Structures are given as structure tokens and as C-alpha cells.
Amino acid sequence: MALFLYGFALVLILLATAAFIVYLVRQKKSTYHWAYRLLLAGFAFLSFFIGYEYYTLGVAPVLTLKSSLSFFAWAILLVYLLFHLKFRLMVLGSFVAPLAACLLILSSTLPGGEVTVKPIFRSLWLPIHIGTAFVGNGFFAVTFVAGIMYLIQESQIKKKRLGSLYSRLPSLETLDSINHYALICGFTFMTAGMITGSIYAQVALGSYWRWDPKEVCSLIGWIFYAVLLHERLTVGWRGRRAALLSLFGFLILLLAFVGANLWLSDYHSFKNMGGRSGS
């Protein structure tokens, strides 16, 4: 059942990604509508897959790198669908869908393994912590994508290449607004994720903070985004600087998400969470 749901979700999202790329090239609304419908269907099947995994394990399905990548892709797509309702930017999907698809492809290439569900994972605080943290990362993924789009568009303007690619991308002001809005939402969810994570650590391990490498990396990321948000609101950091810093901040998150969990982390490591090495 799980394999069917995941496989169907992957195929639909890959088809949606291809359709979004075709839309970016040809700019036909009918192509976009098909791409959006395919992505929506793929998201639905991915949601069913995650729900099934949660029901089977009894805990949030993020105990292995394989499952965490799938959940990250789901969070990114969720945030994109929310952004679509607010901004109605059709071209945004042409950049977000490939990112989510890459995560799912990477997840599908990793070997599966047995997962040992420890009693401490059955706390209600874990899904709350995981949900807020991953959704926050999903918003930051949008800042990353918006930053890339901003730099591309700015380059087109500086080189006076006001041709097809320039006309396909939103204005610099719109892209900066998306970056700003996603930053505020992402920081809010990231803060909630760190607070609920501290509460969960106190309940499960008897300590709010243990200086685990994952915790340290997350704190560094939180401070970075706090400074970026503060400077945007008070000093007025915008444009190219904000776009570049959004890219750098997302790289910090990836380091915390993958690097710390695989190579540095203590109780946050996938091995200690119950997933066998390589799973």
C-alpha cells in the first residue's frame, strides 16, 4: 500500500514538474492548469502516503533520511499551494516543483530499512515539533527559490536582455515581496519548532537543551534568519542582498537537516532515532 501511494505520488509530481517546465518555455495557460492539477493530485497521494506511514508506525514518519526527505518535499509543496492561493504566480511552480521532485527522487534511491520506534517518540510533542519545523523549512525553501528567481531576473535587466525569460519571470518587486512574506512565515514556524522541540526534549530526556550538533546548527540558522528579518524590517534590506542571504540561509538549514543528522548529531541522528544506517 505504502509503495503504491508513494510511487503514484512520485510519478504525478514528476509529470507536474515536466509540465511546469514546458509552461515556463511556452507560457500556455492550459499547460499550467494541467501542471497544477497534476501537482495537486501528487500532493494528495503524498499526503495519503505520509498519513499511512504515520498510522503504521504510530509516530511521525521522519525517523530515517528516506522518510524525512519525503516529508520535506511534502512540506515544500504544502507551502507552495498556500502561496498559490495568495499570490497566484503561475511561474513559481516551475521552480518549486523541481525542488520537491529532486527530494523525492533522492528519497526513492535510498534503501529502506527497519525502523525501531522507541517509546520516547510516542509523545504528542513530537508531531507538533516536526510539523512546525518542517513547514518552517518549507517557507524558507520558497525564500530560496524566490532568491534564485530574483537573481536571474536582475541579471536579465542588468544585461538588458529583456526577452523571453525576462517576460516569464515576475517583477523584482514581486519576487522581493514573496521573499519577505515567506521569511516572516518561515521564521514564525521555525521559532515554534524550536520551542516545541525544547519542550519535547524536556519531556522525553529531562533537559530543554543538550548542545546536540543539530540543535546548535538549528540555533545558528534561527539567529541568521532573525538578523535577516530584523534588518529587513528596520534597516530595509531588500533586493539582491536579501536574495543572496536567503540562499545562504537555506544552505545552513540543509546542513542542519542532512549533515548534522548523518555525521555529527547525537540523539538527533537517524541511527539513534531508530533507522538503520543508510536508510
C-alpha positions in Angstrom: 0.0 0.0 0.0 2.7 2.5 1.0 4.8 1.7 -2.1 1.8 2.2 -4.3 0.9 5.6 -2.7 4.5 6.8 -2.9 5.1 5.6 -6.4 1.9 7.2 -7.7 2.8 10.5 -5.9 6.3 10.4 -7.4 5.0 9.8 -10.9 2.4 12.6 -10.7 4.8 15.1 -9.3 7.4 14.3 -11.9 4.8 14.8 -14.6 3.8 18.0 -13.0 7.4 19.2 -12.9 7.8 18.4 -16.6 4.5 20.3 -17.4 5.7 23.3 -15.3 8.9 23.4 -17.3 7.0 23.3 -20.5 4.8 26.1 -19.2 7.9 28.2 -18.4 9.1 27.8 -22.0 5.8 28.1 -23.9 3.7 30.2 -21.5 0.4 28.5 -22.3 -2.2 28.7 -19.5 -3.6 25.4 -20.4 -0.3 23.7 -19.8 -0.1 25.5 -16.4 -3.5 24.3 -15.4 -2.6 20.7 -16.2 0.7 21.1 -14.3 -1.1 22.5 -11.3 -3.7 19.7 -11.3 -1.0 17.0 -11.6 0.9 18.6 -8.7 -2.2 18.8 -6.6 -3.0 15.2 -7.2 0.6 14.2 -6.5 0.5 16.2 -3.2 -2.8 14.4 -2.3 -1.2 11.0 -2.8 1.9 12.0 -1.0 -0.3 13.2 1.9 -2.0 9.8 1.9 1.4 8.1 1.9 2.6 10.1 4.9 -0.7 9.6 6.7 -0.4 5.8 6.1 3.2 5.8 7.4 2.1 7.7 10.5 -0.7 5.2 11.1 1.6 2.2 10.6 4.5 3.5 12.8 2.3 5.3 15.3 4.8 8.3 15.1 5.7 11.0 12.7 7.4 9.3 9.7 10.8 11.2 9.9 13.0 8.6 11.7 15.1 7.9 8.6 16.7 10.1 5.9 14.5 8.4 3.3 11.3 9.3 5.1 12.5 12.8 6.1 13.2 13.7 2.5 9.7 12.7 1.6 8.2 14.7 4.4 10.4 17.7 3.5 9.1 17.6 -0.1 5.5 17.4 1.2 6.1 20.5 3.4 7.5 22.4 0.4 4.5 21.5 -1.8 2.1 22.5 1.0 3.7 25.9 1.4 3.7 26.4 -2.4 0.0 25.6 -2.6 -0.7 28.1 0.2 1.4 30.7 -1.7 -0.5 30.0 -4.9 -3.8 30.9 -3.1 -2.3 34.3 -2.1 -0.1 35.3 -5.0 -1.4 33.3 -8.0 2.1 33.3 -9.5 2.0 30.5 -12.1 5.7 30.6 -12.8 6.6 29.9 -9.1 5.6 26.3 -9.6 8.2 25.9 -12.4 10.9 26.4 -9.7 9.3 24.9 -6.6 8.1 21.6 -8.3 11.6 20.6 -9.5 13.0 21.2 -5.9 10.3 18.9 -4.4 10.8 16.4 -7.2 14.5 16.2 -6.6 14.0 15.5 -2.9 11.5 12.7 -3.8 13.9 11.2 -6.3 16.7 11.3 -3.8 14.4 9.6 -1.2 13.4 6.9 -3.7 17.0 6.0 -4.4 17.8 5.4 -0.7 17.5 1.8 0.6 14.7 1.1 3.0 15.4 -0.3 6.4 13.8 -1.5 9.6 12.7 1.3 11.9 12.6 0.8 15.7 10.1 3.0 17.3 11.3 3.9 20.7 8.8 4.8 23.5 10.0 8.5 23.6 8.8 9.0 20.1 5.2 8.4 21.0 4.9 11.8 22.7 2.3 14.2 21.3 5.0 16.9 21.2 7.0 15.1 18.5 4.5 15.6 15.6 3.9 19.2 16.8 7.7 19.8 16.8 8.2 18.1 13.4 5.2 19.7 11.8 6.1 23.3 12.7 9.8 22.8 11.9 9.3 21.2 8.5 6.7 23.7 7.5 9.1 26.5 8.5 11.7 24.9 6.3 9.2 24.8 3.5 8.7 28.5 3.7 12.5 29.0 3.7 12.6 26.8 0.6 10.3 29.4 -1.0 12.7 32.2 0.0 15.5 30.2 -1.6 13.5 29.8 -4.9 12.4 33.4 -4.8 16.0 34.4 -4.3 17.1 32.4 -7.3 14.4 33.9 -9.4 15.3 37.4 -8.2 19.0 37.0 -9.2 18.1 35.6 -12.6 15.7 38.5 -13.3 18.1 41.1 -12.0 20.8 39.6 -14.3 18.5 39.8 -17.2 17.8 43.5 -16.5 21.4 44.5 -16.0 22.4 42.8 -19.2 19.4 44.4 -20.9 18.2 41.0 -22.0 14.5 41.9 -21.9 13.5 39.0 -23.9 11.5 35.8 -23.3 13.0 34.9 -19.9 12.6 38.4 -18.5 8.9 38.4 -19.6 8.3 35.0 -18.0 9.5 36.0 -14.5 7.7 38.3 -12.0 9.0 41.8 -11.4 11.8 42.3 -8.9 9.4 44.0 -6.5 7.0 41.0 -6.6 9.9 38.5 -6.0 11.2 40.6 -3.1 7.7 40.7 -1.6 7.4 36.9 -1.8 10.8 36.6 -0.2 9.8 38.9 2.6 6.4 37.2 3.2 8.0 33.7 3.2 10.7 34.9 5.6 8.2 36.1 8.1 6.2 32.9 8.0 9.2 30.7 8.0 10.8 32.4 11.0 7.5 32.1 12.9 7.2 28.4 12.3 10.9 27.9 12.9 10.6 29.6 16.3 7.6 27.5 17.1 9.5 24.4 16.1 12.4 25.2 18.4 10.1 26.0 21.3 8.1 22.8 20.9 11.4 20.9 20.3 12.7 22.2 23.7 9.5 21.2 25.4 9.7 17.7 23.8 13.3 17.3 24.9 12.4 18.2 28.5 9.5 15.7 28.5 11.5 12.9 26.8 15.0 13.5 28.0 14.7 15.7 31.1 16.6 18.7 29.6 15.4 21.6 27.4 18.8 21.9 25.7 21.7 19.4 25.3 24.0 21.2 22.9 23.4 18.5 20.3 25.1 19.4 16.9 21.6 19.5 15.3 20.4 21.9 18.0 23.5 24.1 17.5 23.0 24.2 13.7 19.3 25.0 14.2 20.2 27.8 16.6 22.7 29.2 14.1 20.0 29.1 11.4 17.5 30.8 13.7 19.9 33.6 14.6 20.8 34.1 11.0 17.1 34.4 9.9 16.4 36.6 13.0 19.1 39.0 11.9 17.9 39.0 8.3 14.3 39.6 9.3 15.3 42.4 11.8 17.4 44.1 9.1 14.6 43.9 6.6 12.1 45.4 9.0 14.3 48.1 10.5 17.1 48.9 8.1 15.3 48.0 4.9 17.5 45.2 3.5 15.9 44.3 0.2 16.7 43.2 -3.3 19.9 41.5 -4.2 21.3 41.4 -0.6 18.1 39.7 0.8 18.1 37.3 -2.1 21.7 36.2 -1.6 21.2 35.9 2.2 18.1 33.8 1.6 20.2 31.4 -0.5 22.9 31.2 2.2 20.4 30.7 5.0 18.8 27.8 3.2 22.2 26.1 2.8 22.6 26.4 6.6 19.2 24.6 7.0 20.3 21.9 4.6 23.5 21.4 6.7 21.4 21.1 9.8 18.8 18.8 8.1 21.2 16.4 6.4 24.7 16.9 7.6 24.1 17.1 11.4 21.7 14.2 11.3 24.0 11.9 9.4 27.5 12.8 10.6 27.5 15.0 13.7 24.4 14.6 15.7 23.9 12.7 18.9 20.3 11.8 19.7 19.1 13.6 16.6 21.0 11.2 14.3 18.9 8.9 12.1 20.7 5.9 13.5 19.9 6.8 17.1 16.3 7.7 16.2 15.7 4.1 15.1 16.6 4.0 11.4 19.4 1.7 10.3 22.5 3.3 8.8 22.0 4.0 5.1 18.2 4.0 5.4 
